[in-house]
Amino acid sequence: MPPADSDAPERTEDPSMEASRAPFLEHLEELRWRLWRAVVGIMLCAVGCYLFHEEIFFFLTQPLYDVMAARNLGDRLVYRSIGGVFAFHMQVAGLGGLFFGMPILLWQLWAFIGPGLYKREKAIVLPFVFATTLCFVGGAAFGYFLVLPDAFDFLLGYSIQHGPQKLVPDINIEDYLDFVVKLLLGFGIAFELPTIAAALAFVGIITHRALIRVWRYAVVAIFVIAALLTPPDVMSQMLMAVPLLLLYALSIGICYWITRRRERLQAAQLGMDPP
């Protein structure tokens, strides 16, 4: 006796679906391997940073020690637990690996998406990656060399060294690392504003006219962002908000140049007078 479903049509896979599934799996496998290479590169950078953990410690804490020495507040940091100093060095190594390994990660991502981009898109990817890295490093350097000394001087200026009762700092390394990383990371991200604006203007998403129209809202947003990306003190927030306002003005200028250039090219293609 034949089975009940012998007359039912046999289910077959759509050849087009099978053909599209194979490239998708190949791309997924390539992405996995490129991310794995990026992770290995970051881990190697982290190991290198761990080998120089003392030098990195001196570099990160130098602005604080300079201010403490100038105000006669001592020359030491403390840690709260037995493993606190080891954890500090491991965190510094991890952050250093991520910082120095970022070009490796960006290169692997570029190698993955590059073959699928048009020629015009490829022309801006590498400059964008270079500019993004440069602006992030510049923002972190701005925070380290210009903001940290003033922030420490302002905050430690409330110490009381005269009189019968004294109020002096006893700073632990865990809180210090959190403070410094938050501030430097915040400035690194904040300095990406011109490159992001340039990329969006290049593809036609925003123009200088749009940035000028919303400048009031942008000012409010900048102060909110400064409050979120910096430690909770007015000095640090102001030191971030003012450069952000200047970067916003610079972004308007960059978008103006890119937008006008694109409009002139479009007008030339259509045989019209440039705007």
N, C-alpha and C positions, 0 to 999 in steps of 0.2 A: 504494500500500500504506500503510495508516494506521500511524502510529508505534506502537511497542510499548506505550507507556504511555498510549494514548488513552483506555483504560477507567478509568484511575486517577482518583480524585476530585481536583478542583482544590483546591489549598491556599488558604485565605482567612484573612485576619487576623481575630482575634476583635474585634468592635466595642468591647467593653468595655476590652480591652487598649489599643486605639488611642486610646480616649477618655481613659484614665488616663495614657497616655504624654504627651499634649499638655500637661496641667497640670504634669506633672513637669518637662518641658523649660522651660515658662514660669517655674516656680519656680527652676530652675537658672540661667536667664538673669537673673532678678531678683537672685538671690544674687550672681552674678558682677558685676553692675553696682554693687550696694551695697558689695561688698568693694573694687571699684575706686575708688568714691568715698571709702571709708575710707582707702585707701592714698594717694590724692591729698591728703586732709586731713592725714594724718601727714607726707607729704613737704613740704607747705606749712608745717607747724609746724616741721619740721626746718630748712627754709630760714630761717624767722624766728629760730630758735635760733642758727643759724650767724652771722646778722647781729649777734648779741650774744654771740659766743663769748668775748670778753675778760671781759665782766661775769659770764658763767657760770663761767669759769675762776676769777675772784676769789671767787665764791660757794662753789664746790666746795672750794677750797683754803684758805679762811679759817680753818677749825678747826685745820688742821695748822700754818699760819703762826703762829697765836696761841700754840700750845703751843711751837713752836720758838723764838719770841721770848721767851717766859717762861723757857725753859731755856737761852737764849743759844746756840742751836744753828744760827744762821744764818738766812737769809731767802731761800733759793732752792731750786728743784726743777730737775732736769736731765732731758734726754732722750737716749736711747742712739744714735739714728740721725738722719740728716739729715731724713728725713721723719717723725720721731717726733712732733714738735709739731703738724704738719699732721694726722697721723692722729689725734692726741688731740682736736683741735678737730672733726674730722669725726665721731668717735665720740660726742663730747658732743652735737653737733647731732643725730645719729641717735637717741640716747637721749632727748634733750629732745623731739624730734618724737614719739617713741613715748609719752612721758609726757603731753605736752600734747594729743596727738591721740587718747588713749585714750577720752575722752568721745565723739568723733566715731565711733570704731569701735563703741562700745557702742550709740550711737544708731542706727547703720545696722543692727546686728544686731537691735535692738528693733523697728525699722520692718519688718524682714523677718519676724520670728516673731510680732509682735504680732497681726496679723489672725487667726492660727490658734489663739489662746489663748482659754480661757473667761474669763468676766467675773471670776471669783474669782482666776484666775491672773494676769490683767492687773493686778489690784489690788496685787499684790506685786512686779511686775517693776520698775516705775519706782522705788519706794522701795528695792528691793534694789540696783539699779544705782547710785542716789545713795549709799546706805550703803556699798557696796563701794568706790566712788571715794573717799569721805570717809575710810574706814578705811585705805585704801592710802596716801593723802596723809598722814594722821595718823601712820601707822607710819613712813613715810619722814622726816617732820619730827621724830619722836621720835628716830630714829637719828641725824639730822643735829645737832640741837641738844643732845641729852643724852648720846648714846652716843659719837659720834665724838670730842668733846673728852676724855672720860675714857679712851677706848681709846688715843688718841694719847699722852696724858700717861702712861699705864701703860707703853706699849711704848717710848716714847722715854726713859722714866726709867732704862733700862738703859744709856744712853750714859755714857761715862767721859770727863770733861773735865779731870781733875786727875791729876798724876803724869807720869812721863816718856813713857808711851805713852797715847795718847788714842784713844777709840772714839766717833766722831761719825757721824751719818747722812748719806748721800749718796743721797737718794731720787729715783728717776726717775719721770717723770709717767705712764708706761705702767703700772707696778706700782701707783702711787697710785690711778689711775682704776679699775683692777680691784678694789682693796681697797674703795674707797668705793661703787662700784656694787653689789658683792656684799653689802655690809652694808646699804645703804639698800634695795635690792631685797628682801633677806631680811626686814627689819623691815616693809616694806610688805606682803609676803605673809603674814607672821605675824599682823599686825593684822586680817587678814580672818577670823580664827577666829570671832568672834561673829556676823558676818553670815552665814557659811556655816552655822553651827549654827542660827541663827534660820530660815533658809530651809528647812533639812531638818526642823526641828521643825514649821514651818508646814504642810508637806505630809505630816506624820505619819511620816517615816522614822526619826527619833530622838526620844527624850524625855529629860527631866532624869534620870529613873531609870536609863536606860542609861548616861548620862555618869557618874553617881555610881558605878555598878557597876564601871566600867572605869578608875577614876581612877588606880589604881596603874600600869596599862599606859600610861595617858596621860602620866604623869610621865616614864616612861622614854622614850616617843616624843618628848616635848617636848625633852628633852636631846639626843636624836639629831638632831632637826630643827635645833636651835640649832647643833649642830656642823656640819651640812651647809650651812646658809644663811649662816654667818658665816665670816670669815677664821679661820685656824687658831691662835687664841690664846684662852686661858681667859677673859680679861677680856671679850672680845666675846661669847663663848658664854654666859657668866653673865648679861651685860646683856640678852641676848635670852631666855634661859630663864626668868628671873624674871618679866618682863612676860607671857610666854606662859602661865605658871602662873596669873597673875592673870586673864588673858583667858579661860582655861579655866573658872575659877570664875565669871566673868561670863557665860560661855556657859551654864553650868548654870542660873544665875538667869534668863536670857532664855528658855531652853527650859522652865523651870518655869512661867513666866507664860504662854507660848504654849500649852503642853500643857494646863494647867488651864483656860484659856479655851476651848479646843477641846472638852475633856471636858464642861464645863458646857453648852456649846451643844448637844452631842450628847445629853446627858441631858435637856435641855429639849425637844428635838425628840421624844424617846421618852416623854416624860411621867414621867421618873424623877427621883429626888432627885439633886442634883449631888454628885459624889464629894468 
